[in-house]
Amino acid sequence: MFKHNTLRYAVLVLLAAGALFQALTAEYFGLEILTEILILAMLVLALDIVAGFGGMVSLCHGALMGVGAYAFALLAGQAGIAPVLAMAGAVAFSGGIAWVIGAICARSHGIYFIMATLAFGQMAYSFVFESPVLGGDDGISGIARLDLTQIGVDLNDSRSFALFCLALLAVVYGASVLILRSGLGRSLSGVMHNEQRMRALGLTVWRVKADVFGLSGMIAGLAGALAAQHSMFISPGLLSWTVSGEALVVVILGGLGTLVGPLVGAVAFVVLKHELSAITTYWHLIVGVILIAVVMSRANGIFGWIEARWGARIERRVADATRKQQPDGVASDA
């Protein structure tokens, strides 16, 4: 079962404080970077739930994010539905699509699961790219943001929108923790560690995978709806497999199966991207070298490395305290 420790709580507090400080003090460009980080953080949280805690490495989460973005744009724009309802509909639709994908791919494992999800993502990309109703390769522009003026919030203001995304990310993180601590989350953990045993115990394995994949898809759909409102424009590139690959890189860079790690990875990736791209056009190469170094170090990402060092330090302190408490005779005999 997923648990927080002192280090995870401390990192969460630092990340939240840093994001809040940035949202309240940054200028336009800083707010845009912060919003990009927050939306990416939602996507990688969704991916970490299925990949880090269920062993289902997905290359279609970028497409699910795109489905949420397009669903919101169509419902709020062409259908004329209120943006709040359109956002809820986009999240539900993305979750439904994800549930179907999870149910179909549930019996595959490893590279076969990866390739199956990649195929679904590419199918979605090709459909949107060739669909005149969805704007084809021209995309859809003029997407409106939620209207919260009735409660005194103008989301057309970059600072208000960044704070709104931060609040939703906090809700998504809390929901992710509840999912992993629920019976469904414990079943998912059991399936990842020993699927045959869980099946022998009478668990409907494919249903567990599909349900978790559906919930993860809802989070990805929410990220897509926010991405559409952030840029007020969407294109088929949002559904490309490279978006899913980038999300997977962020999860690995931060720390797979930690929830906190992907948040750290999102911050590190976006900051590196903007800082390095100002220096060289080959910033992908530098990020790739960093990722290789992280993988070759056998650490579970940046946060995993920190957590391992933290754990080793605590163990040394406990061992030192134990030795000090032992009588001199016992210590000498040892």
Secondary structure by P-SEA (a helix, b strand, c coil): cccccaaaaaaaaaaaaaaaaaaacccaaaaaaaaaaaaaaaaaaaaaaccccccccccaaaaaaaaaaaaaaaaaccccccaaaaaaaaaaaaaaaaaaaaaaaccccaaaaaaaaaaaaaaaaaaaaacccccccccccccccccccccccccccaaaaaaaaaaaaaaaaaaaaaaaacaaaaaaaaaaacaaaaaaaccaaaaaaaaaaaaaaaaaaaaaaaaaaaccccccccccaaaaaaaaaaaaaaccccaaaaaaaaaaaaaaaaaaaacccaaaaaaaaaaaaaaaaccccaaaaaaaaaaaaaaaaaaaaaaaaccaaaaaac
